[in-house]
Amino acid sequence: MQMTSFRKIVTLGRQSLLPGNFHHSLLMVTATRWFIAHSPQVPSYPNTLSSLVPHWTEILKKGCVADAEINVEIILLYMLKKSVRGNLQNEDTDSGKVSLLRKSYHQHVSTEFISEVNELCRKRAQRMPVQYVIGEWDFRDMTLKMVPPVFIPRPETEMLVELIKTSDHLSREDEVKFLEVGCGTGAISISLLREFPKASAVAIDSSMDAVNLTIENSKRYHCQERLKTYHHHLDTTCPEFLSVLPRFDFIVSNPPYIFSKDMCKLEPEISRYEDHRALDGGPDGMNVLRKIVRLSDYLLKPSGMIWFETDSNHPKMIKEWLENEPDLDVKHLNSLTDFNQRPRFVQLCYQPSSELS
Ligand SMILES: C[S@@+](CC[C@H](N)C(=O)[O-])C[C@H]1O[C@@H](n2cnc3c(N)ncnc32)[C@H](O)[C@@H]1O
């Protein structure tokens, strides 16, 4: 799996939507810390990064920002990367970033550089997610543009892409057609289009900001020709623009899935800055998910798949729901776990009764 990015350590506030769900790739950050701790003990002169890190770390800690030092380092790396863009071949690799930070740590930087770092750190101190502060974030092998309030892709979603990529029913050479419901930044659709060079996709989102961002990110990765993006709020009826299209091989969605009662428990980074319509899945977190399943008769080819990312309670709930809905031609195939061994992904299969007889 391609989950080695330096930035993957930090997602939002205390990491992802699920409590305690830390991403594992702490290694690069730990390595940077080691380099810094073991670099020659030069005093912290003003106008050097070595003076900015402790200064802002202290302020962020006081503001209860989790992983304060890492956040400051991410902001510094972003600024350094911006200022050396074009001069460093490997600045986008983890080791490139670490060595860039190490090399620059005790060097003098301009007052403009420092005032921009201060501005960005101030935003972070107000609990703006670091992804919005720097306006970009890594997803698998891509760096996508991030704009508030469009939902910031979480590391678990990389697993969802990986599961689809490695599933038995798809091959890289297939001319698959898929639909994504709720595309956000476009992370899932763009990744899949890059994995399946002959695939094409339709991505919909009820937020115009998300639609615009998906289009922009798809252009960044040169797959806009294969991705049709629509501003649409999926409800109980199949919209005409979808019903006239050929049926899809699969539907993928990371729908809003937080139980409404849990919305008040979110970290300030999420509750203040991200679109609540991207998060709140209704009383049982399954409002949008159910709508997608109920529309499979109009959208999917026989034996077509539905892939969901969900809350860890949902795989069991979805299985039970489908067992109690014999009229639905959708069957539960698999529930799969994330890197913390929590059931987080569901694979369903559309099997119309006419095809079975
Ligand atoms: C959890 S975010 C997922 C975004 C992106 N796919 C990702 O994984 O990073 C859910 C997205 O669904 C969109 N959304 C919510 N309800 C929707 C609906 N009924 N129809 C279409 N999109 C919807 C939200 O605007 C949001 O962008």
PDBQT file of the ligand as one rigid body, heavy atoms in Angstrom, charges set to zero:
ROOT
HETATM    1  C1  LIG A 401     -17.667  11.825   3.971  1.00  0.00    +0.000 C 
HETATM    2  S1  LIG A 401     -17.624  12.886   2.586  1.00  0.00    +0.000 S 
HETATM    3  C2  LIG A 401     -16.656  11.907   1.471  1.00  0.00    +0.000 C 
HETATM    4  C3  LIG A 401     -15.882  12.709   0.467  1.00  0.00    +0.000 C 
HETATM    5  C4  LIG A 401     -14.878  11.921  -0.365  1.00  0.00    +0.000 C 
HETATM    6  N1  LIG A 401     -15.516  10.876  -1.111  1.00  0.00    +0.000 N 
HETATM    7  C5  LIG A 401     -13.814  11.307   0.528  1.00  0.00    +0.000 C 
HETATM    8  O1  LIG A 401     -13.860  10.100   0.810  1.00  0.00    +0.000 OA
HETATM    9  O2  LIG A 401     -12.921  12.037   0.953  1.00  0.00    +0.000 OA
HETATM   10  C6  LIG A 401     -19.267  12.712   1.973  1.00  0.00    +0.000 C 
HETATM   11  C7  LIG A 401     -19.577  13.571   0.743  1.00  0.00    +0.000 C 
HETATM   12  O3  LIG A 401     -20.936  13.284   0.339  1.00  0.00    +0.000 OA
HETATM   13  C8  LIG A 401     -21.593  14.475  -0.035  1.00  0.00    +0.000 C 
HETATM   14  N2  LIG A 401     -23.028  14.214   0.155  1.00  0.00    +0.000 N 
HETATM   15  C9  LIG A 401     -23.727  14.160   1.307  1.00  0.00    +0.000 A 
HETATM   16  N3  LIG A 401     -25.018  13.832   1.069  1.00  0.00    +0.000 NA
HETATM   17  C10 LIG A 401     -25.128  13.659  -0.270  1.00  0.00    +0.000 A 
HETATM   18  C11 LIG A 401     -26.204  13.314  -1.131  1.00  0.00    +0.000 A 
HETATM   19  N4  LIG A 401     -27.433  13.032  -0.658  1.00  0.00    +0.000 N 
HETATM   20  N5  LIG A 401     -25.987  13.248  -2.471  1.00  0.00    +0.000 NA
HETATM   21  C12 LIG A 401     -24.747  13.505  -2.959  1.00  0.00    +0.000 A 
HETATM   22  N6  LIG A 401     -23.682  13.834  -2.194  1.00  0.00    +0.000 NA
HETATM   23  C13 LIG A 401     -23.867  13.898  -0.864  1.00  0.00    +0.000 A 
HETATM   24  C14 LIG A 401     -20.985  15.536   0.870  1.00  0.00    +0.000 C 
HETATM   25  O4  LIG A 401     -21.130  16.826   0.316  1.00  0.00    +0.000 OA
HETATM   26  C15 LIG A 401     -19.533  15.073   0.964  1.00  0.00    +0.000 C 
HETATM   27  O5  LIG A 401     -18.725  15.682  -0.010  1.00  0.00    +0.000 OA
ENDROOT
TORSDOF 0
